[in-house]
Amino acid sequence: MQPSLLTRISDEGCLSLVGMAGAGKSTLATLLARRLGWASLDTDRLIEATAGEGLAQLLARLGLEGFLRLEEDVVAGLCVKRCVVATGGSVIYGRRAVERLKSCGPVVHLAIDLPTFLERVGDPGQRAFVVPAGLSLSDVYAERQPLYAAAADLTVTSCGVTPEACVEQILRGIAS
């Protein structure tokens, strides 16, 4: 019998949330942290604090590759305990970042369907959304889905349910 994901979370561990923009990672990290009595950390805010600029400015100044390198470096260097980590949607492109998240504890993929993603993300320029040249939002969605699935220990659908119900699904999922 395989041990539950909960056994991967000790007083030293973390729970990380990955998924597309608009999946609810930041909102759910705060709610999960409150339920667990832990801290929550949004890696997008950490990147901004590290660089002293907003994500949109960083993306414009560094370009796509430079931004992804910065994101990977910041997330790969995380040193936190008893924390729910909400990641940026593009974190999945950074091998070292994903390895670090997995070493800290379970990784939960918050899945949303394409129509919900397109509705929630709106204008990607307003969110500093990483879109490689020549790809549409639908292309980026399709490209990332297998990457999230490969990184995740648990996948939970976050569209069509309340944030509180999603938190319950995650807690049940990591306990089973």
C-alpha positions, 0 to 999 in steps of 0.5 A: 500500500502506498503511503498518503501524500500527507506523510510527505508533509511533516513539520518541515514540509510544504504543499505547492500549488501549480496550474494555469493563471486563473486556476485559483492558486493564490486564493486557495493557498491562503485558505489552505494555509489557514486550515493547516495553521501554516504560512502561505507564499505566492512566488509571483510576489516573491519574484517581484520582491526579489527583483524590485519590479512588477512581473509585467516590467520584469517580463518586458525588461528581461524578455521571456527567457530571462524572466523564466530563468529568474522565476526558476532561480527564485523558486529553486532557491526556496527555503520555507517550512510549513508553507502552502506555496502558490506558484506562477503558471510558468513555473512548470518550465523550470526543471530545477524549480519543479524539483525543488517544489517536489522535494518540499512536499506534495505538488497539487495541480489545480486544473481548469478547463480551457473555456474557464482559463480563457475567460479568467485570464482575459488580456494576458498583457494585464497579467504578465502572462508568459506566452512564447512567440507564435503561440496562442493562449489555447496553445500555451494551455495545451502545452502546459497540461502534460507538464502540470500532470507530470509534476503533480502528486494530486490533481484537483479541478478548481473550476465549477466548485467553491474555493472552500469545496476545492480546499476540502478536495485537496485536504482529502486528496493528500490524506488518502 
